[in-house]
Amino acid sequence: MARILGIGFALNQIVIRNVPSLADFGLAPQTSTLVGIEALNDALALAAHLGLERIDFAGGSAANTLRGLAGLGVGTGLIGKVGSDAEGEALYNSLRAAGISPSLISSVARTGQSLTLIDTHLQRSTITFLGAAATLNAVDLDAREYTGFDLLLLEGNTVRNHKLMNRAIHIARDAQLKVVLDLGNYAIIDANREFLHREIPGRVDVLLANEVEARAFTGQNPTNALRELAAACPIVAIKLGEEGAMAQRGEEFAHVPIRRIAQADTTGGGDLFAAGFLYGLCHEATLEASLRLGNHLASEVLQCFGAHIPSEKWPELLRIAEDTVGSCAVR
């Protein structure tokens, strides 16, 4: 079975729900803001004062996807950067417990943390202190860390550092790893569009985006964006929210709707879609089967708080994954 190595921002993810009012924290619904460590600690102190329960786990887009893949029995590893502090140690232990092999570089900066607050109406807001995570750079990458892996997963945050992304792909190409890029953030695309247009053709094998990111990159609607992106990258998948997802690989095209569910939290939906889709590709499944599994994992995590599917659900999800891709291999 293929093994997948991820590179991304390693963050301690904290989810706090049943918040009486996001305004009490000075936040508007459906926002995501970068803050300093003082502002994040103030929010945590207020939540503790209000008696709100918190859930902690290793986060970041790549880590979320790798956790899903590990839950399905795929060998995974993560390269990231953390501080020499209690949060960094907790993040390392959380990754190990999830079945991910961590290669975490130590930094003098504090470990990055991301706090998602969810109110009683299921409105959410996220504040993030990037800390050590954002200091990951090209010189931190060691080709020996790629040994034994077959795919490299790059989260969108790696695009912020052109030298980091370029070296990550260069090492992967030399080691004959396939490269997967999850665009992850339309603001990153807006700031790095020319770089991405140079970097993707011939260097990225699988491209993942949602419809907003696809439009930001191409200026096209999802259908036309898929066509344009597929001309530059062998496999492209675009997530369509309530309309499911679609993908193209050469002449092969598939669109699979997603089942309607009662959502608890949207955190991690795209990351777990990526886990299911990549599981299908690793097992040489059709695009239709890969999309179906991606949609299923996304639906599961959307019914949970935080990008974390409870461990007791994974045996059944593994059975579903094996059934989904087992009879749908590309011949």
Backbone bond lengths (Angstrom), bond angles and torsions (degrees), N, CA, C in turn:
res aa  C-N    CA-C-N  psi(-1)  N-CA   C-N-CA  omega(-1)  CA-C   N-CA-C  phi
1 M - - - 1.464 - - 1.528 109.77 -
2 A 1.323 116.51 141.35 1.458 121.34 179.29 1.526 110.97 -63.36
3 R 1.339 115.90 146.15 1.461 122.02 175.92 1.525 108.58 -113.83
4 I 1.329 116.72 143.61 1.463 121.62 -171.18 1.523 110.72 -121.88
5 L 1.334 115.41 127.10 1.457 123.02 176.28 1.525 108.96 -104.97
6 G 1.316 117.03 131.89 1.458 121.29 178.29 1.516 111.86 -111.44
7 I 1.331 115.53 148.98 1.459 121.84 172.42 1.524 107.46 -127.30
8 G 1.335 116.29 128.28 1.457 117.85 -179.04 1.511 112.42 -176.61
9 F 1.306 115.07 -173.53 1.461 121.81 178.59 1.528 108.96 -77.29
10 A 1.326 116.02 116.36 1.467 121.49 177.75 1.525 108.14 -88.19
11 L 1.319 116.46 114.54 1.460 121.76 -174.55 1.524 110.94 -127.51
12 N 1.315 115.83 144.65 1.457 120.16 168.14 1.523 106.95 -80.68
13 Q 1.332 116.73 111.54 1.468 121.93 -176.60 1.525 109.34 -91.62
14 I 1.325 115.71 129.04 1.466 121.86 178.80 1.521 108.40 -122.65
15 V 1.316 116.86 129.78 1.463 121.86 177.11 1.523 108.43 -119.99
16 I 1.328 115.90 128.30 1.464 122.03 177.16 1.520 107.69 -125.84
17 R 1.323 116.60 123.63 1.467 120.15 -177.97 1.530 110.91 -113.37
18 N 1.331 113.94 178.31 1.472 122.13 -178.80 1.528 112.38 59.57
19 V 1.329 115.34 32.61 1.464 120.32 176.12 1.532 108.38 -70.07
20 P 1.345 119.06 125.06 1.469 120.13 -178.23 1.521 112.83 -58.27
21 S 1.329 116.85 -41.75 1.461 120.81 -178.92 1.521 109.72 -155.81
22 L 1.335 116.40 125.46 1.461 119.84 175.97 1.521 110.94 -63.51
23 A 1.344 115.96 -28.65 1.465 120.13 179.60 1.526 111.69 -61.64
24 D 1.335 117.19 -28.13 1.466 120.18 177.39 1.531 111.18 -61.35
25 F 1.333 115.26 -25.03 1.465 121.05 179.40 1.530 111.46 -97.61
26 G 1.339 115.36 4.66 1.461 119.87 -178.65 1.509 113.16 73.52
27 L 1.344 116.79 27.17 1.458 121.21 -175.15 1.521 111.29 -120.71
28 A 1.324 115.62 147.74 1.456 122.08 173.05 1.525 108.59 -98.10
29 P 1.339 117.98 152.31 1.465 120.27 178.99 1.528 112.00 -62.74
30 Q 1.330 114.56 151.90 1.466 123.28 174.14 1.522 112.38 58.67
31 T 1.315 116.99 39.53 1.457 120.94 176.94 1.522 109.98 -120.57
32 S 1.333 115.08 156.03 1.459 121.89 176.54 1.525 107.18 -135.64
33 T 1.327 116.43 122.12 1.458 120.95 -170.40 1.524 110.81 -132.74
34 L 1.336 116.74 137.85 1.457 121.77 171.90 1.523 108.76 -84.84
35 V 1.331 116.13 133.20 1.467 121.03 -177.09 1.523 109.78 -135.27
36 G 1.326 115.62 168.92 1.451 121.38 172.35 1.519 110.52 -82.64
37 I 1.321 115.81 169.45 1.462 119.96 -177.21 1.525 111.38 -64.95
38 E 1.335 117.67 -30.36 1.468 119.79 -179.63 1.525 110.85 -65.17
39 A 1.337 116.60 -44.74 1.465 120.25 -179.74 1.520 110.85 -64.06
40 L 1.329 116.98 -39.20 1.461 119.28 179.21 1.529 110.67 -66.44
41 N 1.328 116.37 -43.13 1.467 119.48 179.00 1.527 111.78 -64.40
42 D 1.337 116.77 -35.42 1.468 119.90 177.07 1.529 110.67 -62.66
43 A 1.339 116.32 -41.61 1.466 120.26 179.32 1.521 110.79 -65.30
44 L 1.330 116.85 -40.96 1.466 120.32 177.90 1.528 111.24 -64.87
45 A 1.321 116.73 -38.56 1.466 120.40 179.16 1.524 110.98 -65.68
46 L 1.336 116.87 -40.26 1.462 120.12 178.34 1.524 110.42 -65.18
47 A 1.336 116.92 -42.24 1.463 120.26 178.67 1.527 110.95 -61.67
48 A 1.318 116.65 -40.93 1.470 120.26 178.13 1.525 110.62 -65.15
49 H 1.333 116.32 -40.04 1.465 120.63 178.73 1.525 111.17 -62.26
50 L 1.346 116.14 -34.77 1.464 121.10 179.51 1.526 112.27 -81.18
51 G 1.326 116.73 -3.42 1.461 120.81 178.78 1.515 113.66 74.31
52 L 1.340 117.32 27.94 1.462 121.03 -177.50 1.527 110.57 -87.31
53 E 1.319 115.43 137.26 1.468 121.32 -179.29 1.519 110.35 -78.45
54 R 1.330 116.97 142.07 1.462 121.99 178.35 1.520 110.94 -118.25
55 I 1.335 114.75 148.61 1.458 122.41 175.06 1.522 107.00 -116.88
56 D 1.338 117.56 126.97 1.466 122.33 -179.67 1.527 109.92 -114.44
57 F 1.321 116.51 139.29 1.461 120.96 173.48 1.518 108.75 -161.62
58 A 1.334 116.00 164.26 1.463 120.82 177.48 1.516 108.92 -68.71
59 G 1.334 116.20 126.12 1.452 119.90 -176.25 1.511 112.51 -127.47
60 G 1.333 114.32 -162.86 1.447 122.42 -166.79 1.514 107.55 100.51
61 S 1.316 116.90 147.42 1.465 120.91 -174.08 1.522 112.88 -57.64
62 A 1.336 116.96 -49.76 1.464 119.44 -178.73 1.523 111.04 -62.09
63 A 1.336 117.28 -42.89 1.466 120.61 179.63 1.517 111.14 -61.74
64 N 1.327 117.62 -39.96 1.464 120.65 178.77 1.525 111.15 -61.64
65 T 1.333 116.23 -45.14 1.467 120.33 179.45 1.520 111.03 -65.11
66 L 1.322 116.64 -43.74 1.464 120.44 -179.50 1.520 111.56 -64.51
67 R 1.332 117.51 -35.07 1.465 119.81 177.26 1.521 110.04 -62.08
68 G 1.331 116.42 -41.68 1.455 119.72 177.46 1.514 112.13 -63.17
69 L 1.319 116.88 -43.52 1.464 120.73 178.80 1.526 111.08 -64.82
70 A 1.327 116.84 -41.20 1.465 120.30 178.04 1.519 110.81 -62.88
71 G 1.338 116.65 -36.66 1.458 120.47 177.11 1.512 112.64 -62.47
72 L 1.337 115.98 -24.87 1.465 121.27 177.98 1.529 111.85 -95.51
73 G 1.325 116.55 10.21 1.460 120.25 174.49 1.509 115.49 89.29
74 V 1.332 118.26 9.24 1.461 121.64 179.75 1.527 109.45 -84.91
75 G 1.331 117.12 136.16 1.452 121.11 175.51 1.518 110.39 -69.69
76 T 1.328 117.48 129.95 1.457 121.09 -174.70 1.524 111.47 -138.07
77 G 1.323 115.38 155.47 1.458 122.10 174.16 1.513 109.56 -146.21
78 L 1.319 116.92 155.78 1.465 121.27 -179.13 1.519 110.61 -134.17
79 I 1.325 115.34 130.06 1.459 122.15 171.41 1.523 108.15 -102.68
80 G 1.326 116.53 125.04 1.456 121.43 179.14 1.513 109.64 -157.29
81 K 1.325 116.26 -172.98 1.460 120.47 -177.32 1.520 109.72 -136.11
82 V 1.334 115.80 133.47 1.468 121.79 -177.81 1.524 109.49 -135.53
83 G 1.315 115.29 168.13 1.453 120.43 176.06 1.515 111.97 -84.76
84 S 1.321 115.60 165.03 1.470 120.88 175.09 1.525 108.04 -87.49
85 D 1.325 115.07 68.81 1.461 120.62 -174.39 1.521 109.82 -143.87
86 A 1.320 115.89 177.88 1.467 120.85 -177.52 1.521 111.30 -62.95
87 E 1.336 116.80 -36.36 1.466 119.92 179.66 1.519 111.20 -65.64
88 G 1.337 116.73 -38.32 1.456 120.05 178.17 1.520 112.14 -65.47
89 E 1.330 116.00 -40.27 1.467 120.34 177.57 1.523 110.81 -65.62
90 A 1.334 116.58 -40.84 1.462 120.46 178.96 1.518 110.90 -64.72
91 L 1.332 116.41 -38.77 1.457 120.26 179.45 1.532 110.40 -64.97
92 Y 1.331 116.22 -44.18 1.466 121.04 177.27 1.527 110.59 -57.61
93 N 1.314 116.77 -47.96 1.464 120.86 -178.67 1.522 111.73 -65.30
94 S 1.331 117.03 -36.39 1.463 121.01 178.69 1.523 111.03 -65.31
95 L 1.333 116.50 -41.03 1.465 120.11 177.48 1.526 110.64 -63.60
96 R 1.328 117.00 -45.76 1.469 120.77 179.17 1.519 110.84 -60.03
97 A 1.319 116.55 -43.17 1.462 120.74 -179.02 1.523 111.56 -63.66
98 A 1.339 116.62 -28.35 1.462 120.82 179.82 1.522 112.68 -84.12
99 G 1.332 117.50 -2.94 1.457 120.60 179.53 1.512 113.85 91.04
100 I 1.330 117.46 15.17 1.463 122.69 179.69 1.527 108.66 -102.35
101 S 1.342 117.28 133.92 1.464 120.91 176.96 1.527 108.93 -85.87
102 P 1.342 118.45 110.36 1.462 120.03 -175.59 1.530 112.13 -85.41
103 S 1.319 116.08 135.42 1.460 122.67 167.98 1.525 105.66 -119.61
104 L 1.321 115.85 85.17 1.461 121.41 -172.03 1.523 110.08 -104.97
105 I 1.325 115.17 118.42 1.453 121.22 177.57 1.519 108.74 -79.26
106 S 1.330 116.36 139.53 1.461 121.13 -178.48 1.525 110.59 -87.87
107 S 1.336 115.91 138.86 1.461 122.85 -179.01 1.525 109.66 -126.39
108 V 1.339 115.87 156.95 1.462 119.72 174.64 1.527 110.72 -75.86
109 A 1.343 116.83 -16.51 1.466 121.01 177.78 1.525 109.98 -76.29
110 R 1.320 116.17 162.06 1.463 121.68 177.21 1.525 110.24 -71.07
111 T 1.323 116.33 151.40 1.463 121.16 175.42 1.528 110.11 -61.77
112 G 1.317 115.85 136.45 1.459 120.54 179.10 1.522 111.72 -67.61
113 Q 1.329 115.84 146.90 1.459 121.40 179.43 1.523 109.64 -138.39
114 S 1.309 115.69 142.96 1.462 121.30 177.39 1.524 108.51 -127.21
115 L 1.319 116.11 126.85 1.462 122.26 -176.94 1.524 109.72 -114.96
116 T 1.326 116.08 120.97 1.459 121.78 175.07 1.521 109.17 -107.92
117 L 1.319 115.83 123.55 1.464 122.73 178.59 1.521 108.58 -106.82
118 I 1.331 116.67 130.24 1.465 122.26 -178.23 1.520 108.02 -123.22
119 D 1.343 116.10 123.51 1.462 118.23 -177.18 1.527 111.38 -86.13
120 T 1.306 116.41 -178.54 1.467 121.28 -175.54 1.525 112.75 -70.11
121 H 1.345 117.50 -12.29 1.467 121.93 176.02 1.526 111.20 -100.54
122 L 1.345 116.07 11.14 1.461 124.18 -179.94 1.523 112.80 66.39
123 Q 1.342 117.14 20.29 1.457 120.76 168.58 1.529 107.30 -79.42
124 R 1.317 116.67 144.69 1.458 119.36 -174.74 1.525 111.51 -131.75
125 S 1.312 114.91 157.09 1.459 121.78 173.66 1.519 107.61 -149.03
126 T 1.328 115.82 144.27 1.459 120.48 -176.49 1.522 110.38 -124.47
127 I 1.322 115.93 134.83 1.457 121.18 170.23 1.522 107.86 -121.15
128 T 1.328 116.13 139.19 1.459 120.56 -173.74 1.518 111.26 -132.59
129 F 1.316 115.45 129.52 1.462 123.07 169.04 1.525 106.49 -103.20
130 L 1.325 117.33 109.96 1.464 120.56 -173.74 1.528 112.24 -72.14
131 G 1.306 117.73 -39.12 1.454 120.92 176.24 1.517 113.41 51.23
132 A 1.337 115.83 -132.50 1.463 121.45 -176.05 1.521 112.79 -61.51
133 A 1.329 117.30 -30.10 1.468 120.53 -176.76 1.516 111.82 -54.70
134 A 1.340 116.46 -40.53 1.460 120.88 -175.44 1.522 112.84 -77.84
135 T 1.343 117.78 -6.19 1.465 119.95 179.77 1.527 112.08 -92.11
136 L 1.334 117.90 -0.65 1.467 120.53 175.77 1.521 108.59 -58.96
137 N 1.327 117.28 130.31 1.462 120.06 -177.15 1.518 111.50 -141.73
138 A 1.314 115.58 176.51 1.465 121.31 -172.03 1.524 112.75 -59.19
139 V 1.328 117.95 -37.85 1.466 119.87 -176.96 1.523 112.02 -71.00
140 D 1.339 117.70 -13.69 1.466 120.80 177.01 1.526 112.37 -75.54
141 L 1.328 117.14 -18.12 1.463 120.67 -174.11 1.519 110.90 -82.45
142 D 1.319 115.43 133.21 1.463 123.28 -179.20 1.524 107.85 -123.42
143 A 1.316 116.86 123.23 1.463 121.06 -177.47 1.522 112.11 -57.33
144 R 1.324 117.50 -27.49 1.471 120.10 -179.35 1.522 111.94 -64.84
145 E 1.341 117.37 -25.69 1.468 120.74 179.07 1.526 111.96 -68.29
146 Y 1.318 117.55 -17.43 1.465 122.19 -178.49 1.530 111.94 -83.79
147 T 1.324 116.92 -13.25 1.462 121.18 -175.15 1.529 111.35 -60.37
148 G 1.324 115.96 131.46 1.460 121.58 177.52 1.511 114.50 89.32
149 F 1.337 117.66 -1.21 1.464 120.99 179.28 1.528 110.62 -106.43
150 D 1.320 115.34 155.89 1.464 121.82 -177.08 1.526 113.29 -113.58
151 L 1.325 116.61 -26.77 1.456 122.01 179.28 1.521 109.47 -130.03
152 L 1.345 114.99 146.47 1.456 121.43 173.04 1.518 108.40 -113.62
153 L 1.334 116.84 123.97 1.461 122.65 177.45 1.523 109.13 -103.85
154 L 1.334 116.12 119.22 1.458 121.92 177.11 1.518 109.09 -107.06
155 E 1.323 117.55 123.54 1.460 119.34 175.07 1.529 109.01 -80.97
156 G 1.329 116.02 162.24 1.453 121.09 -174.92 1.512 114.25 -58.12
157 N 1.328 117.59 -29.94 1.462 119.86 -178.82 1.520 113.07 -61.66
158 T 1.329 118.34 -24.46 1.464 120.00 179.19 1.525 111.25 -66.75
159 V 1.336 116.89 -22.12 1.466 120.61 -179.72 1.527 110.73 -65.80
160 R 1.327 117.59 -25.23 1.469 120.98 -179.64 1.525 111.70 -59.25
161 N 1.333 116.46 -31.75 1.465 121.97 -177.65 1.524 108.04 -111.54
162 H 1.326 116.88 99.94 1.461 121.01 -173.72 1.527 112.12 -61.66
163 K 1.322 117.55 -39.68 1.462 120.10 -179.83 1.525 110.74 -66.35
164 L 1.330 116.84 -38.36 1.465 121.00 177.86 1.518 110.69 -62.46
165 M 1.320 116.94 -50.79 1.456 120.06 -177.78 1.525 111.12 -64.47
166 N 1.325 116.65 -42.09 1.461 120.30 -179.07 1.521 111.10 -61.66
167 R 1.326 117.05 -44.44 1.470 119.85 -179.76 1.526 111.00 -70.08
168 A 1.321 117.49 -38.31 1.463 120.18 178.63 1.522 110.60 -58.35
169 I 1.326 116.70 -44.15 1.462 120.73 179.95 1.520 110.56 -71.56
170 H 1.325 117.37 -38.87 1.469 120.88 179.63 1.531 110.93 -59.29
171 I 1.333 116.73 -46.06 1.468 120.01 178.72 1.527 110.05 -63.72
172 A 1.332 116.71 -42.10 1.466 120.44 -179.90 1.519 111.09 -61.07
173 R 1.323 117.24 -43.14 1.463 120.87 179.81 1.526 110.70 -63.48
174 D 1.320 116.84 -43.45 1.463 120.36 178.93 1.523 111.29 -63.11
175 A 1.335 116.55 -33.83 1.468 121.62 -179.04 1.523 112.28 -90.23
176 Q 1.332 117.14 4.33 1.468 124.29 178.14 1.528 112.61 62.33
177 L 1.328 116.35 36.52 1.465 121.02 172.14 1.523 109.33 -91.62
178 K 1.316 116.97 141.84 1.457 121.49 169.50 1.527 108.33 -72.55
179 V 1.326 116.64 148.47 1.465 121.42 -176.32 1.525 110.34 -113.59
180 V 1.332 115.38 127.22 1.466 123.04 177.09 1.523 107.81 -113.76
181 L 1.336 116.90 129.43 1.461 121.50 176.29 1.517 109.30 -120.25
182 D 1.335 115.91 122.09 1.462 122.07 173.66 1.525 106.74 -102.36
183 L 1.335 116.96 109.98 1.467 120.53 -171.98 1.521 112.44 -59.33
184 G 1.325 117.61 -45.55 1.456 120.93 164.07 1.509 120.50 76.35
185 N 1.340 119.89 -21.67 1.461 119.17 -175.05 1.521 109.10 -162.97
186 Y 1.338 117.06 120.94 1.466 119.89 -176.49 1.528 111.84 -67.09
187 A 1.341 117.86 -29.48 1.464 120.36 179.08 1.528 110.69 -66.12
188 I 1.327 116.40 -37.20 1.462 120.31 176.64 1.520 109.91 -64.55
189 I 1.323 116.98 -40.30 1.462 121.04 178.86 1.520 110.49 -62.73
190 D 1.327 117.08 -46.43 1.464 121.06 -179.90 1.524 111.58 -56.80
191 A 1.322 116.48 -38.07 1.463 120.71 -176.21 1.530 113.10 -83.25
192 N 1.338 117.30 -13.44 1.473 120.19 -173.03 1.525 112.38 -134.36
193 R 1.325 117.67 25.61 1.466 120.99 -172.62 1.536 112.31 -59.66
194 E 1.320 117.69 -47.99 1.465 120.23 -178.22 1.523 110.83 -62.69
195 F 1.316 116.99 -41.57 1.462 120.84 178.05 1.525 110.89 -60.71
196 L 1.323 117.42 -44.30 1.463 121.20 -179.51 1.520 111.38 -65.18
197 H 1.317 117.31 -38.39 1.465 119.91 178.48 1.532 111.05 -64.51
198 R 1.314 117.25 -28.27 1.470 120.23 176.33 1.523 111.47 -82.45
199 E 1.330 116.17 -35.68 1.465 120.80 -169.15 1.522 113.59 -82.87
200 I 1.325 118.27 -33.94 1.464 120.75 -172.21 1.528 113.79 -72.46
201 P 1.333 120.21 -50.12 1.473 119.09 -175.76 1.529 112.02 -60.34
202 G 1.326 116.31 125.03 1.450 121.95 176.79 1.517 114.95 79.92
203 R 1.338 118.61 -6.71 1.458 120.73 -177.02 1.524 113.29 -122.57
204 V 1.334 117.31 -22.94 1.463 122.27 178.67 1.522 108.71 -111.78
205 D 1.336 116.69 130.22 1.466 121.68 -176.12 1.520 113.02 -95.42
206 V 1.328 116.83 -31.40 1.468 122.00 -179.74 1.524 107.70 -134.03
207 L 1.336 116.30 127.29 1.460 121.48 -179.46 1.521 109.20 -119.77
208 L 1.336 116.42 127.25 1.460 122.59 179.90 1.524 109.12 -116.88
209 A 1.333 116.28 136.99 1.466 121.06 179.50 1.515 108.87 -154.71
210 N 1.347 116.71 160.24 1.457 118.58 166.75 1.525 108.18 -98.62
211 E 1.327 117.17 177.10 1.458 119.19 -172.79 1.522 112.19 -66.11
212 V 1.330 118.03 -32.25 1.467 120.96 177.93 1.523 110.10 -67.70
213 E 1.324 116.41 -43.74 1.461 120.71 178.87 1.522 111.29 -66.21
214 A 1.333 116.84 -40.31 1.462 120.56 178.90 1.523 110.95 -62.62
215 R 1.325 116.33 -40.29 1.470 119.84 178.43 1.533 110.69 -68.69
216 A 1.335 116.58 -40.06 1.463 120.01 179.09 1.524 111.17 -62.18
217 F 1.326 116.46 -34.23 1.468 120.91 -177.18 1.525 111.92 -79.50
218 T 1.330 116.86 -39.38 1.467 120.20 -172.10 1.521 114.17 -110.45
219 G 1.337 117.52 -21.57 1.459 120.23 -173.02 1.512 113.07 77.01
220 Q 1.343 117.10 11.18 1.463 122.41 -174.55 1.531 111.00 -112.49
221 N 1.342 115.84 161.98 1.460 120.18 170.04 1.524 108.64 -67.93
222 P 1.338 119.01 165.63 1.463 120.20 -173.28 1.527 114.75 -55.58
223 T 1.332 117.58 -41.07 1.469 119.81 -178.36 1.518 111.23 -63.85
224 N 1.321 116.77 -48.14 1.462 120.22 179.59 1.525 111.43 -70.40
225 A 1.341 116.24 -33.90 1.464 119.73 177.14 1.523 110.50 -62.94
226 L 1.326 116.95 -41.96 1.463 120.75 178.51 1.517 110.42 -60.04
227 R 1.313 116.36 -44.05 1.465 120.70 -179.97 1.533 110.82 -62.09
228 E 1.333 115.83 -43.89 1.467 119.62 -179.14 1.525 111.57 -66.89
229 L 1.323 116.81 -44.52 1.460 120.35 -178.49 1.523 111.75 -68.09
230 A 1.341 116.81 -35.43 1.466 120.80 179.94 1.522 111.82 -67.71
231 A 1.329 117.20 -19.67 1.462 120.34 175.66 1.525 111.31 -75.17
232 A 1.342 116.47 -18.93 1.462 121.05 -178.27 1.517 113.31 -106.69
233 C 1.344 117.52 -16.41 1.463 121.58 -173.37 1.530 109.19 -140.62
234 P 1.336 119.14 135.82 1.470 121.15 -174.74 1.525 115.05 -58.66
235 I 1.335 118.02 -39.16 1.468 121.38 -178.97 1.523 108.31 -131.24
236 V 1.335 116.07 127.85 1.464 121.42 179.78 1.520 108.56 -132.75
237 A 1.326 116.73 134.60 1.465 121.90 173.86 1.521 108.49 -127.55
238 I 1.338 115.86 135.75 1.460 121.92 177.99 1.518 109.04 -121.85
239 K 1.335 115.67 124.56 1.466 121.57 178.17 1.519 108.93 -83.78
240 L 1.340 116.18 135.18 1.459 121.96 -172.48 1.520 113.15 -116.65
241 G 1.319 117.55 21.67 1.459 120.15 179.41 1.517 111.50 63.60
242 E 1.328 116.75 -126.19 1.466 121.63 -177.66 1.525 112.71 -67.53
243 E 1.333 117.23 -12.76 1.469 120.67 178.25 1.525 112.39 -91.40
244 G 1.321 117.87 3.17 1.456 120.76 176.81 1.515 112.43 92.32
245 A 1.324 116.65 -129.03 1.466 121.08 -178.14 1.520 109.19 -158.26
246 M 1.330 114.92 157.66 1.461 119.92 176.15 1.522 108.85 -137.80
247 A 1.331 115.12 158.35 1.458 119.89 -176.44 1.518 110.23 -151.16
248 Q 1.327 114.64 159.28 1.464 120.75 177.11 1.519 109.29 -140.98
249 R 1.348 114.72 139.39 1.461 123.25 175.72 1.522 106.29 -140.71
250 G 1.325 117.19 100.52 1.458 119.82 -173.94 1.512 110.36 61.53
251 E 1.334 116.51 -122.85 1.465 121.27 178.61 1.524 112.44 -87.36
252 E 1.332 117.05 -7.92 1.469 121.09 -178.93 1.529 110.24 -81.71
253 F 1.323 116.28 126.85 1.465 122.08 179.25 1.522 108.64 -132.08
254 A 1.334 115.85 144.01 1.468 120.01 176.13 1.517 109.54 -148.63
255 H 1.327 114.99 144.85 1.473 122.59 172.12 1.521 106.58 -133.01
256 V 1.330 116.51 123.76 1.463 121.56 -177.26 1.527 108.69 -124.46
257 P 1.340 118.16 120.63 1.474 120.95 176.88 1.527 110.10 -66.75
258 I 1.323 115.86 162.65 1.461 121.36 176.98 1.524 108.78 -108.39
259 R 1.338 116.88 145.98 1.460 119.52 -179.70 1.527 110.43 -72.30
260 R 1.312 116.00 144.49 1.461 121.48 -179.87 1.526 109.61 -76.60
261 I 1.320 116.21 132.79 1.462 121.11 -178.07 1.526 109.68 -139.73
262 A 1.326 115.26 165.80 1.461 121.02 171.01 1.525 107.23 -87.80
263 Q 1.323 116.54 111.22 1.456 120.90 -175.48 1.521 111.27 -81.31
264 A 1.333 115.05 135.51 1.461 120.41 173.53 1.523 110.62 -94.13
265 D 1.348 116.10 -36.84 1.466 121.05 -174.74 1.522 107.43 -165.70
266 T 1.329 117.31 137.74 1.468 120.06 -177.89 1.526 112.90 -87.82
267 T 1.326 118.07 -1.96 1.462 120.84 -179.16 1.528 110.87 -58.53
268 G 1.327 116.75 126.34 1.456 121.12 172.66 1.506 116.08 85.09
269 G 1.337 118.67 1.29 1.460 119.40 -178.67 1.515 112.49 -58.86
270 G 1.328 117.00 -48.01 1.457 120.58 179.46 1.514 112.63 -66.77
271 D 1.327 116.92 -35.82 1.466 120.95 -179.63 1.524 111.63 -66.97
272 L 1.333 116.82 -40.63 1.469 119.25 179.54 1.520 111.12 -76.22
273 F 1.341 117.98 -29.86 1.464 119.39 170.40 1.524 108.96 -57.12
274 A 1.333 116.35 -46.37 1.462 120.48 -179.75 1.521 111.23 -58.70
275 A 1.336 117.00 -39.61 1.465 120.48 179.43 1.523 110.96 -60.64
276 G 1.324 116.63 -47.98 1.459 119.59 -179.75 1.512 112.55 -66.19
277 F 1.321 116.97 -42.90 1.462 121.02 -179.46 1.527 110.82 -62.93
278 L 1.334 116.96 -44.64 1.461 120.07 -179.75 1.525 111.72 -68.52
279 Y 1.331 117.35 -33.97 1.467 120.05 175.12 1.527 109.48 -58.52
280 G 1.328 116.16 -44.36 1.457 119.77 178.03 1.514 112.07 -61.26
281 L 1.330 117.24 -46.12 1.463 120.32 179.84 1.522 111.42 -62.30
282 C 1.336 116.97 -39.55 1.468 120.75 179.25 1.524 111.97 -63.29
283 H 1.329 116.16 -25.03 1.460 120.74 179.65 1.523 111.93 -102.45
284 E 1.340 116.20 18.12 1.469 122.94 175.77 1.521 112.03 55.88
285 A 1.323 115.83 36.36 1.463 120.87 178.21 1.522 110.38 -80.85
286 T 1.316 115.98 164.37 1.455 121.06 174.27 1.530 109.59 -66.74
287 L 1.324 115.48 162.58 1.462 118.84 175.37 1.520 111.05 -61.81
288 E 1.320 116.89 -38.69 1.462 120.04 -179.69 1.525 111.00 -59.66
289 A 1.327 117.07 -46.55 1.467 120.40 179.95 1.525 111.04 -66.37
290 S 1.326 116.78 -39.92 1.466 120.63 -179.76 1.521 110.94 -64.84
291 L 1.339 116.84 -42.07 1.466 120.77 177.14 1.524 111.07 -64.85
292 R 1.325 116.47 -40.80 1.459 120.29 -178.64 1.528 110.28 -61.39
293 L 1.331 116.44 -42.80 1.460 119.49 179.66 1.529 110.71 -69.62
294 G 1.331 117.11 -39.65 1.457 119.87 176.33 1.514 111.70 -59.22
295 N 1.327 116.43 -45.32 1.466 120.79 177.75 1.523 111.63 -61.32
296 H 1.337 115.85 -39.30 1.468 119.35 -177.54 1.530 110.81 -65.28
297 L 1.333 117.02 -45.46 1.464 118.90 179.48 1.524 111.10 -65.92
298 A 1.339 116.71 -37.50 1.466 119.57 176.69 1.525 110.32 -60.87
299 S 1.333 116.70 -43.92 1.465 120.64 179.06 1.519 111.50 -61.01
300 E 1.328 116.08 -39.04 1.468 119.92 -179.76 1.523 111.58 -64.24
301 V 1.336 117.14 -46.92 1.463 119.03 -175.81 1.525 111.49 -71.98
302 L 1.335 117.53 -26.71 1.464 120.23 178.48 1.528 112.15 -68.83
303 Q 1.327 116.36 -15.86 1.460 120.51 176.93 1.532 111.96 -91.69
304 C 1.343 116.14 1.63 1.460 121.92 -179.77 1.525 109.31 -114.16
305 F 1.315 116.14 165.28 1.454 120.81 174.61 1.525 108.71 -96.69
306 G 1.334 115.53 120.06 1.452 120.28 -175.03 1.517 110.18 87.32
307 A 1.322 115.52 165.05 1.468 120.84 -176.58 1.523 110.24 -82.55
308 H 1.316 116.26 53.31 1.461 120.70 -169.31 1.523 109.30 -142.78
309 I 1.333 116.27 107.00 1.460 121.39 175.86 1.531 107.99 -84.28
310 P 1.330 118.78 127.96 1.469 121.03 -177.76 1.526 112.24 -54.10
311 S 1.322 115.92 144.28 1.464 121.67 -174.53 1.519 112.73 -59.65
312 E 1.340 117.66 -31.79 1.466 119.60 -177.32 1.526 112.76 -68.53
313 K 1.327 117.64 -14.83 1.464 120.25 -179.82 1.526 113.21 -85.94
314 W 1.329 117.06 -17.53 1.457 118.95 -171.10 1.531 114.83 -68.65
315 P 1.329 121.39 -35.24 1.470 118.41 176.47 1.530 112.87 -57.11
316 E 1.334 117.26 -42.02 1.458 120.41 178.27 1.525 110.95 -69.78
317 L 1.331 117.12 -38.34 1.465 120.08 178.37 1.527 110.91 -66.14
318 L 1.329 117.19 -35.32 1.458 120.05 176.42 1.520 110.43 -65.28
319 R 1.323 117.13 -40.95 1.470 120.07 177.73 1.524 110.24 -61.51
320 I 1.332 116.63 -43.66 1.465 120.82 178.85 1.528 110.22 -62.80
321 A 1.336 116.52 -41.86 1.463 120.40 179.89 1.521 111.00 -62.01
322 E 1.318 116.49 -45.43 1.467 120.02 -179.36 1.520 110.94 -64.82
323 D 1.335 116.86 -40.17 1.464 120.27 178.17 1.525 111.15 -66.87
324 T 1.331 116.82 -37.67 1.464 120.98 -176.35 1.516 111.76 -68.09
325 V 1.319 117.19 -44.87 1.469 119.58 -175.20 1.522 112.74 -93.75
326 G 1.341 117.20 -19.34 1.459 119.89 -173.25 1.506 114.74 -61.22
327 S 1.328 117.21 -38.45 1.465 120.59 -177.76 1.518 112.14 -103.01
328 C 1.355 116.69 12.41 1.472 119.79 -174.00 1.515 111.73 -125.76
329 A 1.318 117.70 32.32 1.458 119.72 -179.85 1.522 110.73 -72.87
330 V 1.337 114.87 149.12 1.459 120.34 175.62 1.513 108.28 -73.84
331 R 1.303 116.42 128.75 1.469 120.42 -178.87 1.534 110.88 -95.45
